[in-house]
Amino acid sequence: MAKIHQPGTAVSPAFPFTSGNSGPKTPALADTGLLLYVHVPFCRSRCHYCTFHSQAFNDAKFAWYHKTLLKEIELWSKRLGKPKLRTVYFGGGTPSLYPLHQLDQVMKALHKHFGFQDGMEVTLEANPDSACDVSWFRGLMSMGFNRLSLGVQSLRDEDLLLLGRPHSSAHAVQAYHAARDAGFLNISLDFIWGLPKQRLKAWIDQLKEVAELKPEHISAYSLTMEPKTQLNKLLERGEIELPSDTEQGRMFIYGAEYLESMGYMHYEVSNFARMGFASKHNSGYWDGTDYLGLGPSAVSTIGRRRFTNPRYLDEYDAAVRGSFAGDDFEELSDNDLLSEMVMLSLRTAKGLDLKAFRERAGFDLVKRREKLVAALHRENLVRLVRGRLKLTKNGMLVSNAIIRSLVFSD
């Protein structure tokens, strides 16, 4: 999938300040609830742009994974004292490859070992090639899934072929309508823009088709060329060419403006939602809520401790059977937490709460970065609105550079 599931897969560099107090405080689990992420590391084939941990679906390996996941659920329940959950999110890989009867076993285990709240958001990612039957979607709903994230990526078959997607545009539309017919009222569609040969008009025309489907949520990610992927190899050999930076900038800004004109709130750099349908799970990441990741390669951050599950099945199984013995975690410093507060907050439309930052850090960020903030404001990259520092759409285009300058400038 194109989606970035879990933040903090690597601890960010230390924020280069010292605070005059005891530093950031992390809310207790009992106060806010825990975000729960379940990683399903299986795909029918690897997409040409993907670097997420996944492997080809295999019955024996899947049975091994499933058995270990059930053990891990019970283990963390005991460790954390059957914590209350805020959201549940199944990502991958391709969670829609999970056989329904075994997925039902997982959901029953989660209900047994964790505290569910009435009406809480429970999401499953699905690929159109493995999820296009109304009865399958009804099976999901009977287990308590109430939000679907469908990995469309493009409504152009030539794009899907280049991306290595195992479905056609017709399959994607069919899957969407099947989910609607089954009763899903909260559907997110994923897309990638900035594809080879793509231009602004083609992107806007595609968004018009998407808007006609009327999903509650749209994720639109720019294509990232990752090393060692098949798509990057094509680029290095000169067999494909990406749109210019100027063209990609136009796609981002005009695409966002079009979606806003159609009633979608641009609530995070890559995410748009109708009123009341912003992803609660991903919003929890950006707000700094504690999260537990289950499954191979899943990341967790609880309190100040961050840890990553082993990547490969044999190591993952050994870690679960050994109850994750040892001290294989990273203790986040005050500077780490402050740095992530800036990075995650500025990705969102809400921006950085300057008062909350000042209370946690012991200093005023805007005053300390006064010249830099003034320069960014003159260039229409940031705004100061009612005590919050926010990126403009132009600022979102270069968000990484702005965040680095705020965090590391002298």
Buried (B, 14 or more C-beta within 10 A) or exposed (E): BBBBBBBBEEBBEBBEBEBEEEBBEBEEBEEBBBBBBBBBBBBBBBBBBBEBBBBEBEEEBBEBBBBBBBBBBEBBBEEBEEBBBBBBBBBBBBBBBBEBEBBBBBBEBBEEBBBBEEEBBBBBBBBBBBBBBBEBBBBBBEBBBBBBBBBBBBBBBEBBEBBBBBBBBEBBBBBBEBBBEBEBEBBBBBBBBBBBEBBBEBBBEBBEEBBEBEBBBBBBBBBBBEEEBBBBBBBEEEEBEBBEEEBBBBBBBBBBEBBEEBEBBBBBBBBBBBEEBBBBBBBBBBBBBBBBBBBBBBBBBBEBBBBBBBEEBEEBBEBBEEEBEEEEBBEBBBBBBBBBBBBBBBBBBBBBBBEBBBEBBBBEBBEEBEEBBEEBBEEEBBBEEEEBBBBBBBBBBBBEEBBEBBBEEE
